[in-house]
Amino acid sequence: MTVHQVLLEELDTDERYDVIVSGLPLTNFSHVQVERIMARYRELLPPRGSLTYFAYIGTRMVVAAASWPSRSFCSEPSSPPSPCS
Ligand SMILES: C[S@@+](CC[C@H](N)C(=O)[O-])C[C@H]1O[C@@H](n2cnc3c(N)ncnc32)[C@H](O)[C@@H]1O
């Protein structure tokens, strides 16, 4: 087993992984970060590979509340965080 201590987006490998189990806190990331991470997962999977992921419900609301007033919760809980307009 190899442990890579890098950001997923910076993982430099030609390996393909049949199964990816992700515990990244996607609800904490911006829409752009989530798109980059999902794009990297697609690159790392072979054509019939599987991706499964989990994230904790409510994390985004806690982060928004803890960082108030600099960051607000402006999108539905089921969608990625978005900046307030
Ligand atoms: C809150 S922990 C979750 C740990 C895991 N889900 C669990 O239940 O034990 C989030 C982890 O994601 C890592 N992380 C955050 N952004 C990342 C990224 N872009 N690529 C790889 N790891 C990342 C952090 O270093 C941290 O270890």
The ligand as an SDF file (V2000), in Angstrom:
LIG
                    3D

 27 29  0  0  0  0  0  0  0  0999 V2000
  -12.2670   16.3860    8.1620 C   0  0  0  0  0  0  0  0  0  0  0  0
  -11.0270   15.3230    7.5370 S   0  0  0  0  0  0  0  0  0  0  0  0
  -12.0480   13.9370    7.1280 C   0  0  0  0  0  0  0  0  0  0  0  0
  -11.3990   12.6790    7.4480 C   0  0  0  0  0  0  0  0  0  0  0  0
  -12.1920   11.4010    7.0990 C   0  0  0  0  0  0  0  0  0  0  0  0
  -13.3240   11.6580    6.2450 N   0  0  0  0  0  0  0  0  0  0  0  0
  -12.6590   10.7340    8.3500 C   0  0  0  0  0  0  0  0  0  0  0  0
  -13.8610   10.5550    8.5470 O   0  0  0  0  0  0  0  0  0  0  0  0
  -11.8270   10.3870    9.1710 O   0  0  0  0  0  0  0  0  0  0  0  0
  -10.6880   16.0350    5.9450 C   0  0  0  0  0  0  0  0  0  0  0  0
   -9.3950   15.5550    5.3780 C   0  0  0  0  0  0  0  0  0  0  0  0
   -9.3860   15.8970    3.9850 O   0  0  0  0  0  0  0  0  0  0  0  0
   -8.0650   16.3020    3.6570 C   0  0  0  0  0  0  0  0  0  0  0  0
   -8.1670   17.1270    2.4520 N   0  0  0  0  0  0  0  0  0  0  0  0
   -8.7650   18.3200    2.3210 C   0  0  0  0  0  0  0  0  0  0  0  0
   -8.6740   18.7730    1.0550 N   0  0  0  0  0  0  0  0  0  0  0  0
   -8.0070   17.8090    0.3640 C   0  0  0  0  0  0  0  0  0  0  0  0
   -7.6030   17.6810   -0.9900 C   0  0  0  0  0  0  0  0  0  0  0  0
   -7.8580   18.6250   -1.8860 N   0  0  0  0  0  0  0  0  0  0  0  0
   -6.9360   16.5670   -1.3440 N   0  0  0  0  0  0  0  0  0  0  0  0
   -6.6770   15.6110   -0.4380 C   0  0  0  0  0  0  0  0  0  0  0  0
   -7.0310   15.6590    0.8560 N   0  0  0  0  0  0  0  0  0  0  0  0
   -7.6810   16.7580    1.2480 C   0  0  0  0  0  0  0  0  0  0  0  0
   -7.5880   17.0340    4.9050 C   0  0  0  0  0  0  0  0  0  0  0  0
   -6.1700   17.0550    4.9530 O   0  0  0  0  0  0  0  0  0  0  0  0
   -8.1820   16.1860    6.0140 C   0  0  0  0  0  0  0  0  0  0  0  0
   -7.2920   15.1730    6.3880 O   0  0  0  0  0  0  0  0  0  0  0  0
  1  2  1  0
  2  3  1  0
  2 10  1  0
  3  4  1  0
  4  5  1  0
  5  6  1  0
  5  7  1  0
  7  8  2  0
  7  9  1  0
 10 11  1  0
 11 12  1  0
 11 26  1  0
 12 13  1  0
 13 14  1  0
 13 24  1  0
 14 15  1  0
 14 23  1  0
 15 16  2  0
 16 17  1  0
 17 18  1  0
 17 23  2  0
 18 19  1  0
 18 20  2  0
 20 21  1  0
 21 22  2  0
 22 23  1  0
 24 25  1  0
 24 26  1  0
 26 27  1  0
M  CHG  2   2   1   9  -1
M  END
$$$$
